[in-house]
Amino acid sequence: MLALADRVGGIVDHSFSPLLLANMAVARTSGWVTATFAEVANRADAILVVGGDPGPRFPRFRERLVANAHPLYRQHPPEVLYVGPREEVLDASCAALVAREELLDALGLLAMLVCGMPAKRPLQHPAALALEAIAARLAAAHYAAIVWDVAAFLPGEAEYGVELISAMLRGLNAKTRCVGLPLGGSGNGIGAMQAALWQTGWPLPVGLTADAPVHDPQLFSGSRRIAAGEADVLVWVAALTSDAPPPGALPVIAIVADDIDLPEPPAVEIRVGIPAIDHAGAIFRADTVIALPLRPARPSARPTVADAAKAILASLPEAS
């Protein structure tokens, strides 16, 4: 989470990149069909993984979803399909291996095949045969699932990739059953988004410079504002991830957990506890559906992020 302050107010954003916003932008404009972990674990007979092995970021993905020992509504383990880079390939019965720079093109071709759009000339893509096989297996499945993490896409391509996946979901649901499973990522980004909606009526990023909160993903982009020299200070909050603030000339107020190494000394450093380890909290599950309560695992004197924020607010001079 970051906040940028300037001479007239500030903005609150969750990430410099548009990854978190990509899923929401597509869902808002075109709609999609998604499912929970339980539905995929109990029903899916085919799972297409897009962009890379979810294992490193979601360690229990295979154990809980693919290798569910007691599924309720299927008799056999699901067939795993894959479209993504060779260096991140997972064990799949059919894989279209493409460079990360080619992922968007491969998804475009797969969407065309899934939606039954005829090609004007023979397909020349190196992974064409594998993509044709994946399209056929998705169409033949009784309950398919497409799983993706927006972090797998190159910068600037996430929204286009999610739009292609959304088109595949619409095309497949015209003839069979297929659901999407966007993985929520780390840092409780969905939780931050939900908190912003609850408090302001808008998703992140939210501008707080006017009389009422304003949502504008381009105008209030953290990376854009820093590049344009519109900010005076950066408040960087990281209690759940190891992300460090970006290098730059801005003074940084770092509100971070103990295990985060800061590459440059910040102007102000406040070390806080980690939710579910040092103190209680709440987090949205990686399928972005359910909020889970967190309990502390050990006694700790570290303040929470909320404690730090309240102390900073209490120290600010009252507005004249």
Buried (B, 14 or more C-beta within 10 A) or exposed (E): BBBBBBEEEBBBBBBBBBBBBBBBBBBEEEEBBBBBBBBBBBBBBBBBBBBBBBEEBBEEBBEBBBEBEEBEEBEEBBBBBBBBBEEBBBEBEBBBBBEBEBBBEBBBBBBBBBBEEEEEEEBEBBBBEBBBBBBEBBBEBEBBBBBBBBBBBEEEBBBBBBBBBBBBBBBBBEEBBBBBBBBBBBBBBBBBBBBBBEEBEBBBBBBBBEEEBBBEBEBBBBBBBBEEEBBEBBBBBBBBBEBBBBEEEBBBBBBBBEEBEBEEEBEEEBBBBBBBBBBEBBBBBBBBBEEEEBEBEEEBEBBBBEBBBEEBEEEEEEEE
